[in-house]
Amino acid sequence: MATVDAVPASTSAVQAPSTASIAAATAHAIPRSNGSTEDQGSPKPSETTKKSNIDTKYRHFVAVHSKSRTSCLSTDSAATPSFVGFRNLMVIVLVVSNLRLMIENFMKYGVLICIRCHDYRRQDLLLGALLYALIPCHLFVAYIIELAAAQQAKGAVGRSKKSEASSNSAGRKGLEQQALHSAWVLIALAHGLNATLCLLVTTTVVYCHIHHPLIGTLCEFHAIIVWLKNCSYAFTNRDLRHALLNPSTSTALPDLYASCPYPRNITVRNLTYFWWAPTLVYQPVYPRTSHIRWLFVLKRLAEAAGLSMFIWIASAQYASPVLRNSLDKMATLDITSILERLMKLSTISLVIWLAGFFALFQSLLNALAEVMRFGDRQFYTEWWNSPSVGTYWRTWNIPVYSFMRRHIFSPLIGRGWHPRTASAIVYLFSGFLHELLVGVPTHNIIGVAFAGMLFQMPLIALTMPLEKMQGANAKVLGNVIFWVTFCLVGQPLAALLYFFAWQAKYGSVSRPQA
């Protein structure tokens, strides 16, 4: 039984008053100067009330259940509870689980990280450096093409002003329109040929002559970026040229462009800024910051370097053994074992992807934007909370999404295409780029990346109603569907299939150690 720490004073009331207690009570009665007496030890009213409240608070009859309340996890709860504790628990569980896997991996395989073991051929390095230097030249070819087009446009404006004063202005205007149309067709063909060569030459060299997939991926990635910038540069200047020659309210330009109107934007400096700016969408003018914070740049570069090192270690030490151990299961089509390998690969592939996402979109692009004083740095939004698959594709890669919407989706809608058909065209185009980016460097154009992008369309149709529903449950379900398809069906399966195709064709990318 519990011990009683304090005995109430009333328990001694049955005892006879002692001489000391009588003397103490008498001593408190002190005569005043007017002859009256007053009890100097009596409590004040406020002290009495406070003591009474304390006594009431610790009584057994206190009403504990004084009003109707709901459980905090119930749906009808008035306030949403905080799950910070569960978040901390999940982080601890993830850290402990992955530490166990790291110890198990080290005990089973030892240290697998080896720089010299990779088959970096001299030809791969030389061709990679050559492509890195030559690919941007296509942007400057686009500048020369646009410079010729700008001269044609300025000449057309001057001739138009002169023809307004002549008597035969209508006939001259018709001839001028025909000449301009022929010139614009030639300009479009020149841009198309330049952009196509940019991608075609790089793709051919990577597929046929660069063996190592990492070097090939970097070259192909660079070529795709420059190709998209080429297309945006040509499309934007075409519309700016049209607005110059045919001014109207429907072709009103944004106020931002007023400081650099066409054709004053056709300069090497303007193009060079667009080349290095962290965007795929060309504008004559961008929002700019006032100065460069070099400490910010150093922090972002340090993050990118650390995360790149982490990705390399995680890929070599953890992802590679799982992929190699899956080859025999793939060869025998052991479905149960393949599913087990997919789930095992999903964790490490997700961690590598998240590290790569942060390194590229948060660290590198912000560092580049700071050096270029590029103001608009919304490279992504909260894609991890996506209530649908479509929301994820609109929010995780804002530069690519902006390009697709501005140069493919919106023009198709403007020409009367249905939004679903325009979206299908966008995903077909995106699938083509994904297959180039993955299939060409691995020398296995097997269509998995292309099919993966096409598979997004039924998933988007499935989760779109959940995105539009009111209430948290629908959005939670949509987010769960997104994460399941992203973690299990998407990247791990694609990585497993391309790795299997590579091993079947070439064997390991590593050289045997002596």
SEMARKE-232094 format. One record per residue: residue in three letters; x, y, z of N, C-alpha, C in turn. Coordinates in pm, whole numbers, plus 32768, in hexadecimal, padded with zeros to 4 digits. Atoms other than C-alpha are relative to their C-alpha. Layout:
N
ALAXYZXYZXYZ...
END
This chain:
514
MET80547F8880008000800080008057807D8000ALA7FB47F838005806B81627FC48009803E8088THR7FED7FBC7F8180F9821E80EC7FC8808B7FF9VAL80387F7B7FF6805F836081618071805E8024ASP7F907FA57FEA8158847F81457FE08068806AALA80237F957FA28098857C82137F7F7FDC8046VAL8078801E7FB17F9E8547832C7FB780808019PRO804C7F847FE87E88864B8343800680278092ALA7FF77FCC7F777E94872784747F897FD88053SER807980217FB57D3586BE84D4800C7F7D8049THR7FF380817FBD7DB28566853D80308010808FSER7FD27FEA7F777E4D85FD86787F9D804E8054ALA80627FAF7FB77D1286B186DB7FCB7FB78079VAL8036804C7F907CB4859A87C6805B80088079GLN7FA37FF87F927DE685D9889B7FE1807C8055ALA80177F8F7FA67DD386C489C88061806E7FE1PRO7FA67F8F801C7E63881D8997806F80068067SER7F8D7FFD7FA67FBE88358A26801880908031THR7FDF7F7C7FCA804F89578AF1804380577F97ALA7FBA7FB28068812C89BC89CC7F9F80377F99SER805F7FD08064800889D388DE7FAB80718038ILE804E7F957FC27F408AA889D78052807F8006ALA7FA97F8A7FF9806A8B8F8A04801180407F78ALA7FF07FC8808780968BB4888D7F8480497FD4ALA807D7FBE80267F288C07885D7FEF8083804BTHR800C7F877FB17F358D058978805F806C7FCDALA7F9B7FA08030806D8DA688E97FD2804B7F85HIS80317FBF807A7FB58DF887A67F9E8071801FALA805E7F967FDA7EBA8ECE885F804F806F8040ILE7FAE7F917FD27F7B901588827FA680788014PRO80557F8B7FEA7ED39140891E802A80757FAAARG7FE77F86804E7EB59272883E800980778060SER7FF57F877FAF7EF093D388B87F7A802F8032ASN80857FD57FD77D79940B88CA7FC07F9A805CGLY803180617FA37D5992DD89AB7FC17F887FC2SER8040807380407CC791EE88A780697F9A7FDDTHR7FA7806E80267D5C90A788477FDA7FD17F75GLU80168031808A7D88900B86EA80557F857FEBASP7FB8807C801D7DED8EB28674805E801A7F8BGLN7F9D7FDF80677F318EFF85B4801B7F8D7FA0GLY7FE3807380577F448D9D85227F8E7FD87FA9SER8073802A80527DED8D928479801C801E7F6DPRO7FE37FED808F7E028D6982FC7FAC806E7FC5LYS80497F9C804A7D9A8E7E820C7F957FBD7FABPRO806A803D80517C5F8E49813680347FC07F82SER7FCD8039807C7D278E127FF480497F7D8019GLU7FBA807C7FDE7E018D0E809D7F9E7F918023THR806680647FDF7CCB8C6181217FC07FC67F84THR803E802E807D7C2D8C537FC5805E7FA57FB3LYS7F9E805080467D6D8BCD7F2A800F7F778040LYS7FF480807FBB7D8C8AC080337F857FAA7FEASER807C804B80197C208A647FFF80017FC27F76ASN7FFA803680887C588A3C7E8780607F8B7FF8ILE7FA0806F80007D8789667EC27FC47F858040ASP803F80727FBE7CC7888E7FB47F987FBE7FA7THR8067803780587BAA88697EBB803E7FB37F8CLYS7FBF803F80737C9988117DA080317F748021TYR7FC980817FDA7D2986F07E607F9B7FA9804BARG806780537FC27BDD86667EDB7FDB7F8D7FA4HIS80278076804F7B5985177E657F8280177FAEPHE807D7FEC80497A1585AC7DE5800F80607F89VAL7FEA7FA880727AB786877CD87FC87FBE7F81ALA803D8034807B79F9865F7B8D806A7FF67F93VAL7F9E801680697AF185C87A997FBE80097F76HIS804A8000807F79F1859479837F96806E8006SER80597F8D7FF2795886EE79737FC0802B7F7DLYS803A7FDC8080790E870B77FB80187F917F9BSER7FF38064806A78EA863E76BE807E801C7FAEARG7F867FF3804E7A338603760980127F857FA8THR7FE7806D805E7AAD852C74E680927FD5800ASER7F75802D80087BE5845C74BC804880507F96CYS7FB87FA5805A7CF48525741080167FC47F76LEU7FEE803F80827D1A842672F77F7C7FE67FB9SER8082801480407BA5841B72AD7FEC80677F91THR801A7FA580707B2684B8716E7FAF8079802BASP80517F8F7FD37A3485957230804780558069SER7FB57FAF7FA17B4A862A73058008808F7FCEALA80017F7280277B4887A673088088802D7FCDALA7F7A7FD780267CC187CB72E9804D7F897FC7THR7FAD806A803A7DB587047215807B7FEC8056PRO7F8D80177FA87EBC865F72F08083800A7FB4SER7F7B7FFB803B802E868A72B0803C7F748000PHE7FC28084800D80ED855972368099800C7FFEVAL7F6F7FEB7FFC824985DF727780447F8B8046GLY7FC680737FBB828B84C4736C80087F857FA7PHE7FFD8071805D822B83BD726A806880177F92ARG7F997FE380648307846F716C808A7FE38037ASN7F7F801E7FC1842B845D725E80157F6A800DLEU7FF680917FF583DE82EE729A80237FC17F79MET7FE48038808483DB82A47126808F801C7FD5VAL7F757FE080228526835770F8805F7FA3804BILE7FAC80597FB085BD828B72137FFC7F727FC8VAL800D80878038853381477181804B7FF47F7CLEU7FB98003808085BA819E702880977FFE8015VAL7F707FFA7FE7871081F670B280327F7C8036VAL7FD4807E7FC4872880BC71867FFA7F8E7F9ASER800E806B806486A77FDB706D806F80087F99ASN7F977FF38065879C80696F72808B7FEA803ALEU7F8180217FC088BA8054706A80137F698007ARG7FF880937FFE886A7EE4709280227FCA7F76LEU7FE3802D8088886B7EB96F19809080217FD8MET7F767FDC801F89B77F716F0180617F9E8042ILE7FA980607FBB8A557E8E70057FF97F787FBDGLU80128080804389C37D5B6F5B80457FFF7F78ASN7FBF7FF680828A3E7DD46E0880987FF9800EPHE7F6F80007FEB8B9D7E136E8C80317F758029MET7FD880877FD58BAC7CBD6F367FF97F9D7F8DLYS80148060806C8B367C0F6DF8805D801A7F8ATYR7FB67FE180798BF17CC96CE4808580468018GLY7F8A7FAE7FEB8CFF7D996D887FF080877FBEVAL80027F7C80408D5C7EEA6CED80037FEC7F69LEU800B800F80918CEA7EF56B818024807F7FB5ILE7FE37F8080408D4880616B3D808E7FFC7FC9CYS7F7D800780418E65806C6A437FFD80597F84ILE7FFC7FA580728EB88189695580447FBF7F88ARG7FB4803C806D8FB580C868877FB97F897FC0CYS8043807680368EC97FA568597FA280227F8DHIS805C7FDA806A8DE5806A676E804A80097F7BASP7FC3800680858E28804165FE7FEF80867FB8TYR80017F7D80428E5C81AF65A780687FFD7F8FARG7FA4800680718EF28189644F802C808D7FD8ARG7FCC7F7E802A8FCB829F63C67FAA803C7F92GLN80567FD0806C8EED82B862947F81803F8038ASP80797FC87FC48DBD82F263718019808C8037LEU7FE27F7E7FC68E65841064278019806A7F95LEU7FE27F9F806A8EE584B862EA7F8180287FB5LEU807B7FE080488D9A849D62327F9E804D8058GLY80587FB77FA58CDB8512636680288092800BALA7FD07F757FF98DB7864963847FE680497F7DLEU80177FC080818D99868D620F7F6D80237FEDLEU80907FE3800C8C1D867362167FD78072805CTYR80227F957FA38C0C87536347802480887FC8ALA7FD57F81803A8CC9886062887FB180237F82LEU80407FE580818C12883A613B7F6980138009ILE80937FF87FF98AA6881561AC7FCE8090800BPRO80327F767FF88A7D89856214801280517F80CYS7FEE7FB7807D8AF789F160BB7F7E800A7FB2HIS807F7FFC8047899B899F60397FAC8077802CLEU80467F887FD489128ABA610E802F807B7FB3PHE7FCC7F8C804789F78BAF60617FE17FF97F6AVAL8034800C808789918B235F107F7180377FFBALA80887FC97FF8882C8B725F7A800380998008TYR7FF37F6E7FF988A18CD35FCE8019803C7F75ILE7FE47FCE8087892D8D015E6D7F827FFA7FA9ILE807D800C804C87E68C835DD97F9F80708028GLU805B7F977FD2871D8D745EB08032808B7FDDLEU7FCA7F7F802A88088E905E5B7FD980207F71ALA802D7FED808B87B98E5D5CEB7F6B801C7FFBALA80917FE87FFC86468E4B5D3C7FE0808C8032ALA80187F7A7FCB865A8F8D5E07801D806B7F96GLN7FE37FA1806C86FC90415CE37F8E80047F9AGLN80738005805B85E18FCA5C037F88804B803CALA80737FBE7FBF84DF90445D02801280978002LYS7FEA7F6F7FFF857F919C5D277FF1803C7F75GLY80137FD18088858E91C15BAF7F6F80047FD8ALA808F800480218421915C5B927FB680748042VAL80417F907FBB83BB92625C95801E80837FB7GLY7FDD7F858048847B93725BD97FB7800B7F7BARG80457FFC808083E693135A8A7F6A80158012SER808F7FED7FE6828A93055B257FE080928019LYS80187F727FE682AA946C5B9E800980527F7ELYS7FF57FB7807F831A94E05A467F897FE67FA4SER806E8023805A8204942459917F7C80408029GLU807C7FC17FD480F894CB5A667FEB80877FBCALA800C7F7D80408144961659BB7FEF7FF77F69SER800C80108091813E958758597F717FE07FD9SER808780198031800B955F577F7FE37F6C7FEEASN8015808E801A803E93EC5737802B7FAE807ASER7FD780427F848065938458A27FC77F74800DALA803F80847FF17F73925D588F804C7F957FB3GLY7FB78062804F802E91AF5776808A7FE38039ARG7F7D80167FC4818091E558167FF87FB18082LYS801080487F8180FF916759627FEB7F6B7FE9GLY8014808E801E8089902458C180817FBB7FD8LEU7F7F8039802781DB8FE8581E805D7FF48078GLU7FAC80037F888286903C59657FDB7F8B805BGLN802D806F7FAD81B28F3E5A20802F7F7A7FC8GLN7FD1807C803D820B8E2D592780967FED8016ALA7F6F800A7FEB837D8E7B594280217FDE8091LEU7FE9801E7F72836E8E7B5ABC7FDB7F718022HIS8029808A7FE582B28D325AC0806C7F9E7FD3SER7F958058803083C28C8F59EC807A8008805CALA7F8D7FF07FA584CE8D215AD17FE97FB98084TRP801C80417F7F84208CA35C0A80037F687FF4VAL7FF78092801584038B445B7680917FD48001LEU7F7180228000857A8B425B36803B800B808DILE7FD17FF07F7585BB8BC45C987FD57F898054ALA803280727FB484E18AB05D2A804B7F807FDCLEU7FB58076802A859189A55C5B808E80028037ALA7F787FF67FCB86E58A275CC780027FE18096HIS8007801E7F70867F8A1F5E377FE67F6B8017GLY801D808E7FEF85EE88C35E1280787FA97FE2LEU7F88804E80218727883E5D68806A800E806BASN7F9B7FE87F98880988DD5E6F7FDE7FB38081ALA802880467F85874088535F9580077F697FEFTHR7FFC80918018872486F95EF6808F7FCC8000LEU7F75802A7FFF889A86E55EB9803A7FFF808DCYS7FD17FFB7F7588D9874960237FE27F7D8048LEU8029807A7FBB881B861A60A0802E7F837FB6LEU7FE08078804D886485295F8480947FDC800AVAL7F70801C7FFB89DF854D5F8780277FCB8089THR7FDF802D7F7989F5852B61017FCC7F73801ATHR803B80847FEB890C83FF6108804F7F957FB6THR7FB38062804F89D1834F5FF680877FE48040VAL7F7C80127FC38B21838A609E7FF47FB48083VAL801080447F7F8AA3831C61F37FDC7F6E7FEDTYR802F808A801389F581E56174806A7FA77FC0CYS7FA28052804D8B0C8172608D808F80028035HIS7F727FF27FE18C5181EC6128801E80168094ILE7FE67FEB7F718C2A823C629D7FC87F89804CHIS802A807D7FC08C2280FA63647FC68016808BHIS80297FF57F748BFF816C64CD7F7A8049800BPRO80867FC37FFD8A9181B965207FFB80868049LEU80037F817FB88ADE82D46615802E80737FA7ILE7FCF7F98805B8BAB839C651A7F9A80177F91GLY80667FF280698AA78355640F7F8480498031THR80767FBD7FC8898C83C764F380188096800ELEU7FE17F717FF28A398512653F800080467F78CYS7FFD7FC380868A74855363CC7F73800C7FC7GLU80897FFE8037890E84F9636A7FAA8065804BPHE804A7FA07FAF887F85C664888021808F7FD5HIS7FD67F7B802E894A86F564197FC5801F7F77ALA80357FEA808788DB86C862B07F6B801B8001ILE80917FEB7FF8876B86B1630E7FE1808C8035ILE80157F7A7FC9878387F063DE8017806A7F95VAL7FE17F9D8068882988B162C47F9A7FF87F8FTRP8065801080688731882261CA7F7E80468025LEU80797FBE7FD386098898629A801180988002LYS7FE67F6F800286AA89EF62C47FFF80357F71ASN80037FD9808C86DE89FE614C7F7180127FCDCYS808C7FFA802C856F89B4610E7FB88078803CSER80417F8F7FBF84FB8AB6620C803080847FC7TYR7FC87F86803A85E58BBD617D7FC2801D7F77ALA80387FEE808685608B84601D7F6A80218007PHE80917FE87FF783ED8B74607D7FE2808B8036THR801D7F7F7FC183F98CA8615C802180747FA2ASN7FDA7F93805B84B28D8260647FA580037F85ARG805F7FFF806F83C58D155F4F7F83804F8026ASP80787FB77FD5829B8D946018801E80948019LEU7FDA7F737FED83568ED3607B800C80477F79ARG7FF57FC7808583A18F0D5F0C7F7680187FC3HIS80897FF1803382348ED65EB27FBB80778044ALA803D7F8F7FB881C98FCF5FC0803780857FCFLEU7FC57F86803582BB90CF5F327FC480257F78LEU80317FE68087823990AB5DCE7F6980107FFAASN80937FF97FFF80C990895E2B7FD0802D808APRO80287FD17F7A808991605F5F7F698004800DSER808F7FFF7FE17F31912F5FF87FEE7FE28093THR801B801B7F727E8A9100614880117F6C8020SER7FF380917FE77E928F85611D80927FD6800DTHR7F7180207FF6800F8F8D61008047805C8062ALA7FC27FA87F9C804B9076622780657FB28052LEU7F9380437FBA8193901B62CF7FFB801E8095PRO7FFA7FE37F7081CE90006447804E807F801BASP7FBC7F837FDB8239914264F180937FEA8021LEU7F75801F7FDD837790936560805D80107F88TYR7FAC7FFD807883F3908E63F8801A808E7FCDALA7FF57F77803483DA920863CF808F80358004SER7F767FCE7FF58543923F643C805C7FC57F96CYS7FAC803D806885C8915E63257FA77FCE7F8FPRO805C802B806A84D9915A61FC804B7FBE7F8CTYR7FC8803F80778512908B60C38017806D7F96PRO7F948065800486059095600E807A80248053ARG7F8D7FDC7FAC86E391356118802F7F8C8056ASN7FD980747FB086E58FE761CD805A7FA07FB5ILE7FAE805C804F87A18F3C60B08091802D800BTHR7F737FE07FE688FC8F65614580447F85803BVAL7FB480707FC68A108E7661AF7FF380008098ARG800B7FF87F6D89F78EF363167F7A7FCB802FASN808480307FDB88818EB263257FF77F697FF2LEU80038091801488AC8D53629880567FB88065THR7FA780407F9F89D08D03637E7FBD7FF7808ATYR804780067F8088FE8D5F64AB7F987F907FFFPHE8064806B800B87E88C77643280437F778002TRP7FB88080800088E98B6463F9801A7FD1808FTRP7FDC80277F7889528B6965677F8E80108064ALA806E7FEC7FA288088BD066067FBD7F7B801FPRO803F807F7FDA875B8AB566C87F6E7FF97FD4THR8086800A8038862D8AAC65E2800B7FC97F73LEU80078031808985C48A08649D7FAB80597FA8VAL805C7FA7804784D98B226438804680857FE7TYR7FBC7F848022856C8C4A637D7FA580788013GLN803F7F7C7FF6850A8DAE63D4806980697FE5PRO7F9D7F94801185B28EF16367803180398085VAL7FE17FC87F7D85AA8F6264D37FCF7F9E806BTYR802680537F8E85A18E9F661B80048056807FPRO7FF07FBC7F7E85698F156781808B7FE48038ARG7F75800C7FD286C08F56681A800B802C8092THR7FE07FD57F78874A8F76697A8069806E7FFASER7FA97F8B7FFF881D909D69E580947FDE8009HIS7F7480207FED89608FEC6A43800F7F688011ILE7FE1808E7FF28A0B8E9A6A67802D7FE5808FARG7FD8802A7F798A248DF46BBC805E7F877FF2TRP7F9F806A801A8B648D2C6B9A80017F96806DLEU800980647F968B3D8C826CEC7F8E7F9F7FE4PHE80708055802789EB8C016C76802A7F9F7F93VAL7FD18056806E8A918B7B6B3A80597F918036LEU7FA680667FC88B9F8AC76C027FB47F97804ELYS805080607FB38A9D8A256CE67FB87FA07FA2ARG80498055805E89D189A76BBF80607FA17FB7LEU7F9F805780438B0789216B0F80337F93805FALA7FD780657F9F8B7488716C4E7F947F968010GLU806D80617FFB8A1C87D16C6580027FA37F88ALA80008051807A8A2F875D6AFD80757F9D8001ALA7F8C805A7FFC8B8D86CC6B2E7FEB7F8F8064GLY801A80687F9C8B2B86146C6B7F987F9D7FD3LEU8069805A803089EE85876BD3802F7FAC7F8BSER7FC9804F806F8AA8851C6A9980567F8E8035MET7FAF80697FC28B9E845C6B717FA77F95803EPHE805D805F7FC38A7E83BE6C2D7FBD7FA87F96ILE8040804C806B89D383566AE980607F987FC7TRP7F9D805D80348B1282B76A6A80157F8A805FILE7FEA806A7F9D8B4B81F56BAE7F857FA58008ALA807A80507FF589DF81866BC47FEC7FA97F84SER8010804E807A89DC81146A5A80617F8B7FFBALA7F998068800B8B2280526A6C7FF47F988070GLN7FFB80597F8D8AFC7FBF6BC87F7C7FB68017TYR8081803A7FDB89877F796BE07FA97FDC7F87ALA8059801D807188CB7F946A97803B7F977FA3SER7FC2805E805E89C57ED669C27FF67F6E802CPRO8011808D7FD989C47D956A957F717FCE7FF0VAL808C802A801088487D8D6A957FE07FE57F6ELEU80188014808F88417DB4691C80457F827FCEARG7FB88078802D894A7CA768E77FBE7F808032ASN804180767FC888977BB569CC7F777FE57FC4SER80838012803F87597BE9690380087FC47F75LEU7FF2802C808B87E97B7567B77FCD7F727FEBASP802C808B801187AF7A0067EB7F697FF38011LYS809280027FEF864C7A4368647FBA80337F83MET80397FCC807C86087B11672D800C7F9A7F90ALA7FEA8061806C869B7A05664D7F9E7F8B8008THR805C80717FEE85BB78F666E17F6F802B8012LEU80877FC87FEE848B79DE67017FBF7FCE8082ASP803380237F7C8467798C68727FB4807A8037ILE804F7F897FE383487A7E68B2800880288093THR7FFD7FE17F7183497A626A2D8085803F8028SER7F7D7FC97FDF84BE7A9F6A44801480897FC0ILE7FF47F7D804284A87BBE69497FB6806A8050LEU804A7FA07FAD839D7C666A1E804C8021807FGLU7FB27FE77F8684757C3A6B528076805B7FE3ARG7F8F7FAB8025859D7CD66A9D7FD1808E7FE0LEU80367F7B801C84C47DF46A237FE8804D8081MET801A7FBC7F8184567E446B85808180228049LYS7F807FE47FC185BC7E2B6C00804780727FB7LEU7FC07F97804F86357F0A6AE57FB88085800ESER804F7F857FFC851D80056B16803580628069THR7FCF7FA77F9685B1808B6C5B807C804C7FD5ILE7F837FBE8023870E80CF6BDC7FEE80577F84SER80157FAD80788693814E6A897FB780828024LEU80467F877FD585A782416B36805F80608047VAL7FA07FAB7FB986BC82C06C1A805F80427F9CILE7FA67FC7806587A582EF6AEF7FB8806A7FAFTRP804B7F9F80508695839F6A287FE88080804FLEU80177F8A7FAE863F848A6B47808080518012ALA7F807FB97FF487AE84DD6B79802380477F7EGLY7FE67FC1808087D285206A067FA480757FE5PHE805E7F918010869A85F76A02802E807A804EPHE7FD67F8F7FAD871786CE6B218082803D7FC9ALA7F807FCE8033887586E76A8D7FED80557F83LEU80137FB8807E87F48759693A7FA6807A8011PHE80647F95800186BC8828697D801180648073GLN7FEF7FA47F91871088BB6ACF808D803A8007SER7F767FD27FEC888B88CF6AD5803A803C7F81LEU7FBC7FD08078891388EC69727FB480707FBBLEU804D7F99804687F889B368D57FFB80828050ASN7FFD7F867FAF87EE8AA669FA808980427FFDALA7F7A7FC6800C89678AD169EA801180467F7ALEU7FF77FC3808489548B1268757FAA807D7FF6ALA80577F8A8002882F8BFF68A2803E8075804DGLU7FC17F957FB388EF8CC169A9807380407FB2VAL7F927FC9804F8A208CE768C87FCA80527F8CMET803B7FB9807189438D5267A47FA0806E802DARG80607F9F7FC8886E8E2E688C7F747FEA7FC4PHE80818026803987408D7468077F9880038071GLY805B7FE77F9186128DDE68D57F987F948019ASP806C80627FF085078CD56895803B7F77801BARG7FBF807D7FD785808BA469567F9B7F96802CGLN806380687FE284448AD8696A80197F8A7FA2PHE7FDD8073805284E489A068DB7FA87F88801ETYR805C806C7FD883E988C0698F7FA480388069THR80587FE07F8F82C888D26A817FED7F818053GLU800F80707FA2824387DF6B877FC97F847FBATRP802E8075804C823186B26AA07FEB7F87805ATRP800D80737FA7825285BF6BC57F757FF8803FASN808A80027FCE80F186226C327F9B7FEF7F90SER805780068076806185E06AD87F867FA7801APRO807880527FF07EF6856C6AF07FE07FAC7F85SER8015804E807A7F1284D7699280837FF67FB6VAL7F8780108051801484616899801480797FA7GLY7FF47F8980547FC7858967B8803B80768049THR7FC77F937FB08017867E68CF80967FEF8010TYR7F7080197FF3816985D968FD804A802D7F83TRP7FBA7FDA807B81C68609678F7FFB80957FE6ARG80077F6F8011815C877567A08055804B8065THR7FC07FB77F93822087C668DB808F7FD7801DTRP7F7B802D7FD5836186FA68FA8070803A7FA9ASN7F9A7FCD805B8419878D67CC7FC580777FB4ILE803E7F89803983A088EE67878042802C7F7DPRO7FC67FD6808084A2894066747FCC7FB07F89VAL80338052806E84358819659B7F6A80147FEFTYR80907FEA800982C6884B65EF7FE080857FBBSER80167F7E804082DD89BA658A80197FF97F6APHE7FE4800F808F837B895B643D7F8D7FB77FBBMET80698050803F8275885363F27F7E80507FF5ARG807E7FB5800281538935644B800880757F9EARG7FF67F88805281D58A696395800F7FE07F6CHIS7FDC8017808B825789CA62557FB97F8A7FBFILE80478073803B8183888F62277F6C80048024PHE808B800C7FD68044888562F87FAE807C7FD8SER804E7F86801C7FD289F262DB7FF0801B7F6APRO80187FEE809080128A1061617F9C7F9E7FC6LEU8062806180327F4D88D161257F7380278029ILE80847FD17FD37E2C895561F67FD580797FADGLY80207F8A80527E3E8A9D61337FD67FDC7F74ARG8028802D80867E1689D85FF17F837FAA8002GLY807F80467FF97CDA8932606E80077F70802CTRP7FF4808B7FD27D6087E860F57FBB7FF08088HIS803C801F7F7E7CAD8741621680707FF78069PRO7F9780057F9A7D6D8761636180377F738019ARG7FCD80887FEA7D8285E6638A805C7FD57F8FTHR7FAA802280717E1185BC622D8084804B8009ALA7F857FB37FEF7F0A86D3626D80577FC6806FSER7FB480407F947F6F862C63B480407F7F7FD1ALA7FC7807C80357FA084E262FE807B801D7FAAILE7F8D7FDA80518088858F6206807780248059VAL7F967FD97FA4814D8622632980437F84803BTYR7FC680777FC3817B84CC63CB80477FA97F9ALEU7FB68046806981DD842E627F808880407FEBPHE7F817FB9801182E685386253805C7FEA8078SER7FB180177F878359850F63BC80357F718003GLY7FD2808A8006836C8395638E80747FF07F9FPHE7F9280038060844883C8625D80818035803ELEU7F8A7FC77FBF853784A4632580357FA3806EHIS7FD4805C7F97853E83AC644880497F887FC4GLU7FBE8072803E8596828F635F808A80267FCBLEU7F7C7FD1802B86AF835E62C78060800B8077LEU7FAA7FE67F8C873283B66420802C7F808046VAL7FDF807C7FB9872F824F64A4802E7F947F9EGLY7FE1806D805B873581646379807F80157FB1VAL7F897FE680528847820F62AD80817FED8050PRO7F8380177FB68956821F63BF80177F708029THR7FF1808E7FDD891080B6642380047FA67F86HIS7FF8804B807E8911804D62B47F947F947FF8ASN8070805D800387C47FA062E57F7F80507FF3ILE807D7FB88018869E805262467F917F987FFEILE8064806A7FF1859D7F5C62CA7F758038801BGLY80847FC27FF58480805462F87FC38001808BVAL803880047F788456802D64717FE2808C8032ALA80177F777FD4847E81A064BC7F8D80407FB3PHE806D7FCA8052839781FA639B7F7A7FC8802FALA807D803E7FD18290810064107FDB8032808BGLY801D7FCC7F7B82B4818165747FBA80867FFCMET80437F7F800D825382DE65057F737FF07FC9LEU808780178032812A825B643F7FA67FC6806DPHE804E803A7F9280BC819765747FD1806A8062GLN802C7F967FA7809F82E1662C7F7480337FDDMET80827FC9802A7F6C834265617F8A7FB88043PRO806E803F7FB67E81823465F08007801A8097LEU7FF57FE07F727F0D827A674B7FCD808C801DILE80337F797FEF7EC283EB671E7F6780007FF9ALA80928008800B7D5F839866AD7FC37FBF807BLEU803380447F8A7D3782B367DC8000805B807ATHR7FF37FAE7F877DAB83B168DF7FCC808F7FEFMET80347F7980147D1D84ED68417F8080198050PRO80777FE77FAC7BC584C168E9802280128094LEU7FD97FF07F747C75849C6A3A8037808C8019GLU7FCA7F797FF27D2785E769FF7F918068800BLYS806C7F9E80027BDD869B69C37F9D7FEF8072MET805D80177F927B2085FF6AE7802080598077GLN7FEF7FB47F857AE986C86C2280187F9F8074GLY7FE480557F8D7B6F863A6D65808D7FC87FFAALA7F75802D7FF67CBA85B56DDF80127F6F7FD6ASN7FF0808E801B7C7584426DAC80207FE47F6DALA7FE88016808E7C6A84576C31808E80287FDALYS7F797FD4801F7DAE851A6C2380687FA2803BVAL7FA380617FC57E5784246D0F80077F837FA9LEU8002807680567DEA83026C31804E801B7F7EGLY7FB57FDD80787E6C83B66AFC809580088019ASN7F737FF87FDF7FB783FB6BA9803C7F758015VAL7FD0808A7FED7FD6828C6C0D80137FBA7F7BILE7FF3803C80857F95821B6AA7807C80367FBAPHE7F897FC5803E80A0830E6A2F807F7FC18037TRP7F8480337FC681A682926B2580147F6C7FE1VAL7FF2808F8020815D81216AE480337FEE7F72THR7FD3800D808A817F8147696D808C803A7FECPHE7F7D7FBF800E82AD82296995806E7FA9803ACYS7F97804A7FBA836C814B6A8980107F717FCELEU7FFA808D802383147FEC6A0E7FFC7FE77F6AVAL8014801D808D829B7FF368A7805E80517FA8GLY7FB77FA4805683648118682480957FE57FF9GLN7F6E8001800B84D781416865803F7F778018PRO7FBC80817FEB85347FED68FC7FF07FA07F8ALEU8016805B807184957F2A67DE8050802C7F86ALA7FB47FD080728531800966D580967FE78013ALA7F7280187FE586897FF4677B80227F6C7FF1LEU7FE7808F8009866D7E7A679480017FD17F6FLEU8008802C808B86097E4F6627807680337FAETYR7F8E7FCC804B87167F33659B80837FC3802EPHE7F8780427FCF881F7E99667B800A7F727FC9PHE80018087803787B77D3E6609802680027F6CALA7FDF7FF5808F87C87DAC649C809380217FEDTRP7F737FDE800B89207E4664D380587F86801CGLN7FAF80757FDC89AB7D1065807FF87F947F95ALA800E80648068891F7C2F6472805080247F83LYS7FBC7FD3807989C87D016366809680148014TYR7F757FDB7FEC8B117D72640280407FC0807AGLY7FC780287F828B3D7CDE655B80108078805BSER7FF07F967F9C8BB67DB9667A804780797FC4VAL7FB97F8780278C257F2166508085800B8048SER7F847FFD7FB48D3F7ED4674080657F9E7FC6ARG7F96805A802A8E8C7E3C66EC80237FA38073PRO7FD8805A7F938EFD7D0A67B1807C80358047GLN7F8E7FD07FB38FE87D6868C980727F9C7FFAALA7F8A8056800791497CE368BB80167FB98085
END
